Amino acid sequence: METSLDYLLKKDRDAVAVETDGMDVTWGELALSMVELLELLPDLDAEPGLLTRHFRLFALEPPTLLTGYYEPWIEASLEPSEKYPYPLYGVPSDCKTIDLGQFHPRWKGQQLVYRINGDAIEPYPDRKDIDGAAALKGLGAEIAYARNLMDVFLLQVQGSGRLVLPDGSVRHILYAGKNGHPYVSLGRLLIDEGYVPQEEMSMGRIRQFVAENPVVGREMMYRNPSYVFFRLAEEGPFGSIGQVLTPMVSVAVDRHYVPLGSALLLSGGIPRIGGGEREFCSLVTAQDTGGAIKGTRCDLFCGTGPDAEYLAGHLQHDASLYLLVSKRVLGKRTDVRQQ
């Protein structure tokens, strides 16, 4: 929560962060709300009613789809070999990004990813071009090499992870950019085309299908044209606010619906390790975004390791998400209007 406050304090305090229930809430009001929440945190476990006494809860509508993501560990090498043939790429030198808002106000917040070909610009290569036709060969963009192409694919879905190198050392590998193509869910494709029943869908089931059907599996992966580029680091994973994510507290959101850095109450069901489900009602904070996180969907960062992989791989549940705004802050707004 403290790292979210750091982010909020850097924003223009008088600028509108979000409109909810017909009311504009500023970045400054969100920051003051976070300060108050941090003051109350030590007492909330013993007296949970403090939350509703001190905060107004604005429900996100329609209710959210709660999913999960995690930090995978994959076997990799910094040098290519027969054992490690699949490249992990940094942002290639010919991959360009431009803010379209510079050209027209209606494109504010939109970016174009492209490359230059002669006198023209063109879309950057998609997954099939990159993994199937070696479109990046010769650019020197490789930063590591994996044993398994499915590991590369799932690392891109999660956005960051850890590389276990042949000498046993571990390096963080973090999101650095993408090729600008839309994200297509491999799990959804497998369900829609009848390869995997919806009730069986999980990351483990996807792995199983691709391992048992390598040719079809690769073609299905190619149908997700989105491609993620990485960088190596000594710590992580970092969210979109530039801070290290906290397991079971940090969530990824669509910033058009939920302001980054805001304090939230999340209520829904999550899987039990080994089977079944349990209720989850907890304070969380919006610290990340993702290509697949659109609308009211919320993605819970589950951490790292086998339990986190299981939880993230099986989490798909309807949930409720509430934005917390201090009643004291809202009262000050009313006081000002009455003067």
Buried (B, 14 or more C-beta within 10 A) or exposed (E): BEBBBBBBBEBEBEEEBBEBEEEEBBBBBBBBBBBBBBEBEEEBEEEEEBBEEBBBBBBBEEBBBBBBBBBBBBBBBBEEEEEBEBBBBBBBEBBBEEEEEEEEEEEEEEEBBBBEEEEEEEBBBBBBBBBBEEBBEEEEBBBBBBBBBBBBBBBBBBBBBBBBBEEEEEBBBBBBBBBBBEBBBBBEBBBEEEBBEEEEBBBEBBBBBBEEBEEBBBEBBBBBBBBBBBBBBEEBBBBBBEBEBBBBBBBBBBBEBBBBBBBBBBBBBBBEEEEEEEEBEEBBBBBBBBBBBEEBBBBBBBBBEEBBBBBBBBBBBEBBBBBBBBBEBBEEEEEEEEE
